[in-house]
Amino acid sequence: MGAAVALPVSSGVCAYDKAASAGRLPQPQPCYEGAAKEDAETSACDIGWRLIQLSAEADTASADTPAQTLTQLLRPAGYTPQRLDYLLAWQVLQVLMAIGAEPSIGSPSPQQVPIDMLWLSTGQETIFQHDCSTRYVMQVAMLHMNVVMQLEATDALEWALFVAMHLPDPDARQAVVRGLVDRHGPACADMSPQQHALLASMNVPRAWVAASMATWAAYAGDHAGIGMSVACRVFGSSAVQMS
């Protein structure tokens, strides 16, 4: 972009932005088919460009700038025409967190976001009433929930549990995992050995699965306690801790 190689990435990003704004270069639209039309409607940019922007903004003085870029980066419109496909956004977020590339945005921490925020509508009109830092923290939590629901809808229960285990807030994590188990007790019991090994690696209590199976048995009118007997045979009587 005419910037010296030794200059920081931010110089190249700034030069490209100026050229694109002047019409000398194309806007960094998503690469999927039909993205040009969608971009005009949603101001979506390719997720790769957002990652470059994030790298360029990492050392800026404003704490809100990287947070704002992250909220835009996590939008599915940056990589797919399927607006409810959040898988890639979640995976990119996990990589950024694992390598320490997620910028420090100050307060509030994920633990300070009320658990009720997880059940809000994912509509942007609700999220964007808040400042950049709060908006980003809320979007991270809601991104987890969107992926959990996406995987649950495709019967990938063990992976929905895996994503739920990454929720930053401990109370929210327990509530979501317990809710998944409660809704899918029989499915948990019928998992393959590989799936059970995945559950064991996540430390999902077997007692939760047993309790869910008992609830399903009661719902089915199994007043003789057949469901509890099945749970005991599957998990062992010592694992079935009912309050």
N, C-alpha and C positions, 0 to 999 in steps of 0.2 A: 504493500500500500504506500510505497514511497518512504517508509520509515526505515531508519538505519537498523541493521540486524541487532546491534547491541542495545537498542532501546527496549524498554519493557513492553509486555504484551498490550498494556493499556494504550500505548501510542498507536499500534496497529488497529486496535478496536475503534479508537476515536477517528482515525483516518477513514476506516471503512464506513462508519456511521455517517460521516460528513459526505462521503462520495455517494452513499445510498440515498441520503436525504436530498442531494442535488440531482438525483436521477442518473448519475454516471455509472452506477453499479446497481444490480438487482437487490431487492430486499432479501434478507436471509430467511426466506419462507421454508416451511417444512417440505420435504422432498417427495411426499406421497402424492399420488395423482389427485388433482382437483384442489391442491393446497392453495393455489393463487386466489381462488374465489373465497375459500374459508378464511384466508389471511386478511382479506379486505374486510371481512365481517368481524373477526375476533382479534385482530392484531397479533396473531400467533407467529412466533419465530421458531426456526428449527432448534431442536433441543441441543444440537451440537454447538450452535452459535451461543445459546444461553450458557453452556459450559465454558466457552471461551470468555464470555463476559464475566462470569463468576471468577475465573482465574485473574482477569484484569482488574477486578474490583476488590480482590482479597485484601489489598494493602491500602485501600482508600480510608480516609478519615471518618467518613459517614458510616455508622453502623447499620443504617436503614438500607443502604444501597445493595449490599450482598443479600440481605433478607428479601428485598423486593425482587431481585433477580431470581432467587430460589423459588419464590411463590410462582413466578412465571415459568421457570424451568420445569416445575412439577405438574404442569398442565398437559393432559393427553394431546391437546391440539398441536403440540410441538413435535409429535412423532407419529400420530395415527389419525385417520378420519373418524375412528371409533371413539367417541367422546367419553365412553364409560370404561375404556381399557386403561387401567391405572398401573398395570404390572411393571412396565419399563420405568415409569416415574419412581415407583417404590424401590426398584432395584438400583437405580442411579442414586437415589438418596442414601441407601445403605452403603454403597461404595464410598460416597463422599464422607459419610460419617466414619467409616472404617479407616480411611486414610487421613482423617483429620482435616479434610478440605472444607468441611462445613464451617462457615464463618461464625465467630462469636458475636451474638446479637444482643447480649445482655439479658435483662429481665423482660418478660416473665419467662421462667424456666418451664419446660413441659409439665413438671409436677404442679405448677401453679395454675394451669388451665383447668377450670372446673370440669368434672367428668361429664356433666350434662352437655358440654360442648360437643361431645362425640355423637350426640344424637340429633344435632341440628341438621337442617336441610343443607345439602352441599351447595346450595345456590350461592353464587359469588356475591349477591347483594347482602347476604348476612355476614360473610367473612370480611368483606372489604369495608365494613364500618369501623374497623379497628386500625391501629397504627401498624407499620410494617412488621415490627418484631412480633407483636401479638398475633397478627394475621398469619405470619409464617408458622408460629408454634401451633396455632389452630389447624392450619392446613396440613402440617405433618401428622397430627393426630387423625384428622379426617381422611388423609391419604391412606393411612393404615386401615381405617374402617372400610373405605371403598374397596381396597384390595381383599380384605376379609370377606366382604359380601360378594365380590366378584368370584372368588374361589369357591365360596360356599354354594353359589348358584350353579357352578359347574361340577358339583359333587367332589371337589378336591378338598375334603374336610381336613385331612392331615396338614395340608399346606396352608389352609385358612388358619388353623391353630398355630402353625409356625409363624405366620405373619403377625397374628395377635400377640404372640409372645414377645414381639419387638416393640410393642407400645411403650412409650417412655414412662407413663404414669403407672405405678404399681397397682393402684386401686382399679384403674380402667383396665389394665391388663388382666387382672383376676376376673373382673366382671365379664369381659368379653369372652375369655377362654371358658369360663363356667357356663356362660350362655350358649356357646357353641356345643359344648358337651351335653348340656341339658336338652338341646334341640335334636341331637343326633346320638343319643345313647346306644340304641341298637346298632347303628352304623359303626360306632366305635368298637363295639363288641365283636362285630363281624370283620374287622380289618385283618389284612394279611399280616404275617409275622414281620415283614419289612415295615409296614405301617405302624404296627405296635411298637417296634423298635424306635421309630421316629417319635412317637408319643412319649416313650420312656426317656428318650434323650432330652425332651422338653420338660420333664418332671411333672407331667400332667397327672394328678393323683388318681389312682385307680378307683378310689372311693367315690370320686365325682362321677365316673362312668357308671359304677354300680348304682349310685343313687338315681341317676338319670334313667337307667333301665327299670328300676323299681317304679319310678314315676310313670314311665310308659306302660308298665304292667297294670298299674292302678287305673290309668286312662282307658285301657282295654278291658277293664272289668275283671282283672285277674285277682280277685280277692283272696284266693287261696295262697297267694304269695309265690306263685310260680316264677314271676320275674325275679324276685329276690333269690330264689333258689338257683336260678340260672346264673345270676351275678356271682353268687358264692362259688359255683362250680367253675366259672370262667376265671375269677380273680382270687379265689381263696377267701375263706370266711373272715380271716383277720383283716382283709383289705376293705370289707364292707362296714364302714363306720356311719351309721345313720343317727342323726340327732332326733 
